[in-house]
Amino acid sequence: MSETKDIVIQHALQAIGEYEEVYKELHRTPELSWQEQETAAYIADQLRKINADNEGEGFKITTGIGGTGVVGILDNGPGKKVLLRAELDALPLREETGLPYSSEKSGKDEQTGEAIPAMHACGHDMHMTSLLCAARALSGCRKLWSGMLIVLFQPSEENGAGAQAMVTDGLYDPKRFGVPVPDAILAGHTMPMRAGVVASRVGVVNSAVLSVQATIHGRGGHGARPQNSVDPVVIMSSIVMKLQTIVSREIAPQESVVVTVGSAHAGTAENIISDKAVLKINIRALSTDGLNRAHEAVVRIIEGECHTFRCPKAPEIKAIGGFPLLENHAALTSSVVAALTSHFKDDYRNEEYASLGAEDLSNLAVDGAQCTFWNIGCIPHDVWDKAEKENRLETVAGMLNGDTQVARDAEAD
């Protein structure tokens, strides 16, 4: 096993220069969620190139799954079916790094149609590059292993919808795309840690998330005659403050729950009382039960405040996005951790705590499929070591946002 691993790694290392250029191309040309047509086409071409390098043999390539999803299947005889996942989409952020391969593209706001900046600020360009390199190495060494390798490039991970979209579209349906349900689903994510460090844990890894939009209906009027109006700004302000009591007074201190009002909009001028206000609320928890209880409290408080302030119409409350709880399967994770420890040795870390970040990988794990997820350090050694010496690691870690949902919402709103 060790000899096989070393040979596969050597195959990957031989392609490092080529895949550095692949990474730069992906970074230069990011596309937003549900808009990844060119990225998907580029990935499919790279898989075809791997097949061509192996005399036309290798991956069966399927595109257009769940929108822009791409899958390559390498059937290499009897054995386990292993799926490796990477993400296609970028974030609506403006790149200001000054790198020679900085983002050259913008995307489109799906609601307004306006152009908005795009950037691979969450590491999906690195994830795709790494998976392509792994696909090439494993394809080139297929005489040394047996089983089925499935490489999956999913759309729209940033809003938690892409994995489920692929499944709903028939990813595993024999009459549709017919990808075999894998025995194991593996994925990693770049994180603000020293480059070369990897980390994982058994059990819950990332939180369950629900995003809610609430429209509060008031009665508009003039600032000179407030008695004739029902001011949604006052109602909204009261709601925001009361939502802060959910975690402090309704959730046990031992549980991890976060309720964030990330967006609040009302009115157009300082002397006009608006007729409505809109709140966007993000709820996170390390258990599905905790998420459900916090959600119930959010709805109850909004409805109660609207009733108290005599709103002429009940509030409209709807879910606008979410992520499933991500839990690493015990046996599979133990096996993967053993391999990571064997290779990375002292650079492997056991994650002591679960993260309140979000990830939709577990939506691919249907019909008993097991999944495991790990984190990959990506801060350059010199930057990390200097910050550690100066006791400012938190500042360096803040260079990267490990939570893609927050980054997306912060820029979009």
Residue pairs with C-beta under 8 A, 6 or more apart in sequence:
2 342
4 141
4 144
4 145
5 343
7 141
7 144
8 137
8 138
8 141
8 144
9 137
11 136
11 137
11 140
11 141
12 133
12 134
12 136
12 137
15 133
15 136
15 137
16 133
19 129
19 132
19 133
22 46
22 129
22 132
23 125
23 126
23 129
24 101
25 42
25 101
26 39
26 42
26 120
26 125
26 128
26 129
27 99
27 101
27 102
27 103
27 120
27 125
28 101
28 102
28 103
28 104
28 105
29 38
29 39
29 42
29 103
29 104
29 105
30 39
30 90
30 91
30 103
30 105
30 107
30 118
30 119
30 120
30 125
31 37
31 38
31 39
31 88
31 89
31 90
31 105
31 107
31 118
32 89
32 90
32 91
32 92
32 107
32 108
32 116
32 118
32 158
33 89
33 155
33 156
33 157
33 158
33 159
33 161
33 162
34 67
34 68
34 89
34 110
34 155
34 156
35 89
35 107
35 108
36 67
36 68
36 88
36 89
36 155
36 156
37 68
39 68
39 88
39 89
39 128
40 63
40 64
40 68
40 69
40 70
40 88
40 153
40 155
41 63
43 70
43 88
43 128
43 132
43 153
44 61
44 63
44 70
46 132
47 59
47 61
47 70
47 72
47 132
47 135
47 151
48 61
50 58
50 59
50 132
50 135
50 136
50 139
51 57
51 58
51 59
51 61
51 139
53 136
53 140
54 139
54 140
58 72
58 74
58 139
59 72
59 73
59 74
59 135
59 139
59 151
60 72
60 73
60 74
60 75
61 70
61 71
61 72
62 70
62 71
62 72
62 73
62 177
62 179
63 69
63 70
65 71
65 166
65 169
65 170
65 171
65 177
66 154
66 155
66 162
66 165
66 166
66 167
66 168
66 169
66 171
67 155
67 156
67 162
67 165
67 169
68 88
68 155
69 88
69 152
69 153
69 154
69 155
69 162
69 165
69 166
69 169
69 171
70 88
70 152
70 153
71 150
71 151
71 152
71 153
71 171
71 177
71 179
72 135
72 150
72 151
73 148
73 149
73 150
73 179
73 180
74 135
74 138
74 139
74 142
74 148
74 149
74 150
74 151
75 148
76 142
76 145
76 146
76 147
76 148
76 149
77 146
77 147
78 146
78 147
79 145
79 146
79 147
79 148
80 147
80 148
80 183
80 184
81 147
81 148
81 150
81 180
81 181
81 182
81 183
81 184
82 147
82 148
82 149
82 150
82 182
82 183
82 184
82 185
82 186
83 150
83 151
83 152
83 182
83 184
83 185
83 186
83 364
83 369
84 131
84 134
84 135
84 149
84 150
84 151
84 152
84 186
84 187
85 131
85 152
85 153
85 154
85 163
85 185
85 186
85 187
85 361
85 364
86 124
86 127
86 128
86 130
86 131
86 151
86 152
86 153
86 154
86 187
87 124
87 127
87 128
87 153
87 154
87 155
87 157
87 158
87 162
88 124
88 128
88 153
88 154
88 155
88 156
88 157
88 162
89 124
89 155
89 156
89 157
89 158
89 162
90 103
90 107
90 118
90 119
90 120
90 121
90 122
90 124
90 125
90 158
91 118
91 119
91 120
91 121
91 122
91 158
91 404
91 407
91 408
91 411
92 107
92 116
92 117
92 118
92 408
92 411
92 412
93 117
93 118
93 119
93 121
93 407
93 411
94 117
94 119
95 102
95 103
95 117
95 119
95 121
103 117
103 118
103 119
103 120
105 118
106 115
106 116
106 117
106 118
107 115
107 116
107 117
107 118
108 114
108 115
108 116
109 115
109 116
121 401
121 407
122 158
122 190
122 401
122 404
122 407
123 189
123 190
123 378
123 400
124 157
126 190
126 378
127 187
127 188
127 189
127 190
128 153
130 188
131 151
131 153
132 151
134 151
135 149
135 151
138 145
138 149
139 149
148 180
148 182
150 179
150 180
150 182
152 166
152 179
152 364
154 162
154 163
154 166
154 364
155 162
155 165
155 166
156 162
156 165
157 163
157 359
157 360
157 404
158 404
158 405
158 408
159 321
159 405
159 408
160 209
160 321
160 322
160 323
160 324
160 358
160 360
160 405
161 321
161 360
162 360
163 360
163 361
163 363
163 364
164 360
164 363
166 364
167 363
167 364
167 366
169 176
169 177
170 176
170 177
171 177
171 179
171 364
172 178
172 179
172 180
172 181
172 366
172 367
181 366
181 367
181 368
181 369
182 369
183 369
183 370
184 332
184 369
184 370
184 371
184 372
185 361
185 364
185 365
185 369
185 370
185 371
185 372
186 336
186 371
186 372
186 373
187 361
187 371
187 373
188 198
188 373
188 374
188 375
188 376
189 359
189 373
189 374
189 375
189 376
189 402
190 375
190 376
190 377
190 378
190 400
191 199
191 375
191 376
191 377
191 378
191 400
191 402
192 377
192 378
192 379
192 396
192 397
192 398
192 399
192 400
192 402
193 199
193 349
193 375
193 376
193 377
193 378
193 379
193 384
193 397
194 377
194 379
194 381
194 384
194 385
195 377
195 378
195 379
195 380
195 381
195 384
196 344
196 347
196 377
196 381
197 344
197 347
197 348
197 349
197 376
197 377
198 340
198 344
198 347
198 348
198 349
198 374
198 375
198 376
198 377
199 348
199 349
199 350
199 351
199 374
199 375
199 377
200 328
200 333
200 336
200 337
200 340
200 350
200 351
200 372
200 373
200 374
200 375
201 328
201 333
201 350
201 351
201 352
201 354
202 328
202 330
202 333
202 334
202 337
203 327
203 328
203 330
203 354
204 286
204 287
204 325
204 326
204 327
204 328
204 354
205 326
205 327
205 328
205 351
205 354
205 355
205 359
205 373
206 323
206 325
206 326
206 354
206 355
206 356
206 357
206 358
206 359
206 373
207 256
207 284
207 285
207 286
207 291
207 323
207 325
207 326
207 354
207 355
207 356
207 357
207 358
208 284
208 285
208 286
208 287
208 288
208 290
208 291
208 322
208 323
208 324
208 325
208 358
209 282
209 283
209 284
209 291
209 321
209 322
209 323
209 358
209 405
210 282
210 283
210 291
210 295
210 319
210 321
210 322
211 280
211 281
211 282
211 283
211 319
211 320
211 321
211 322
211 405
211 409
212 280
212 281
212 282
212 283
212 295
212 298
212 299
212 317
212 318
212 319
212 320
213 278
213 279
213 280
213 281
213 317
213 318
213 320
214 239
214 278
214 279
214 281
214 302
214 315
214 316
214 317
215 276
215 277
215 278
215 315
215 316
215 317
216 232
216 235
216 236
216 239
216 276
216 277
216 278
216 279
216 302
216 306
216 311
216 315
217 232
217 275
217 276
217 306
217 311
217 312
217 313
217 314
217 315
217 316
218 229
218 230
218 231
218 232
218 235
218 273
218 274
218 275
218 276
218 277
218 309
218 311
218 312
219 228
219 229
219 230
219 273
219 275
219 312
220 229
220 272
220 273
220 274
220 275
221 228
221 229
221 272
221 273
222 228
222 229
222 271
222 272
222 273
223 270
223 271
223 272
223 273
224 271
226 273
229 273
230 309
230 310
230 311
230 312
231 273
231 274
231 309
232 266
232 274
232 275
232 276
232 277
232 311
233 266
233 267
233 273
233 274
233 277
234 309
235 277
235 305
235 306
235 309
235 311
236 264
236 266
236 277
236 279
238 305
238 309
239 279
239 301
239 302
239 305
240 261
240 264
240 279
242 301
242 305
243 259
243 261
243 281
243 298
243 301
244 259
246 257
246 259
246 294
246 297
246 298
246 301
247 257
247 258
247 259
247 294
250 293
250 294
250 297
251 257
251 290
251 293
251 294
255 285
255 286
255 287
255 290
256 285
256 286
256 290
256 354
256 356
257 283
257 284
257 285
257 286
257 290
257 291
257 294
258 282
258 283
258 284
258 285
258 356
259 281
259 282
259 283
259 284
259 294
259 298
260 281
260 282
260 283
260 284
261 279
261 280
261 281
261 282
262 280
262 281
262 282
262 406
262 409
262 410
262 413
263 278
263 279
263 280
263 409
263 413
264 277
264 278
264 279
264 280
265 277
265 278
266 274
266 276
266 277
266 278
267 273
267 274
267 277
268 274
279 302
280 320
280 409
280 413
281 298
282 405
282 406
282 409
283 291
283 294
283 295
283 298
284 291
284 356
284 358
285 291
285 294
286 325
286 354
286 356
287 325
288 325
291 325
299 317
302 315
302 317
303 314
303 315
303 317
306 314
306 315
321 405
323 358
323 359
323 360
323 405
324 360
324 362
324 363
325 362
326 358
326 359
326 361
326 362
326 371
326 373
327 362
328 371
328 372
328 373
329 370
329 371
329 372
331 370
332 370
332 371
332 372
333 372
336 372
336 374
337 348
337 350
340 348
340 374
341 348
351 375
355 402
355 403
356 403
357 402
357 403
357 404
357 405
358 403
358 404
358 405
359 373
361 371
361 373
362 371
364 371
365 371
378 400
379 396
379 397
379 399
379 400
383 396
384 393
384 396
387 393
387 395
387 396
401 407
